[in-house]
Amino acid sequence: MKEPIGYTGVDLNAVFSSVWREETNIANFLADLTNYLAESDITIFNAGGLWIDEIIPEGVITIKEIKKLLPVYNPMITLEGTGE
């Protein structure tokens, strides 16, 4: 659980009162990551899926933080549209 999987140069705000009411850097990061993984143009991300309710401090990110942030499996669904 203490295995490092990444690094952040800023604190990541996952506090419920923020992620449920406003744009946050953790939600933006997860949306960008989802866009990259799904090779999509847009992402709609449910803030209710973020369960950590704390600031993830600048520095090394471990599996423990990710499991606290996203403890429940939420499938990714992709749709294709014409844009018309």
VENDAQUI-V654517 format. One line per field, one symbol per residue. ss: DSSP state (@ for helix, = for strand, . for the rest). A space follows every 50 residues. Layout:
# VENDAQUI-V654517
ss=???
This chain:
# VENDAQUI-V654517
ss=...=====...==..@@@@.....@@@@@@@@@@@@@@........@@@. ....==..====@@@@@@@...............
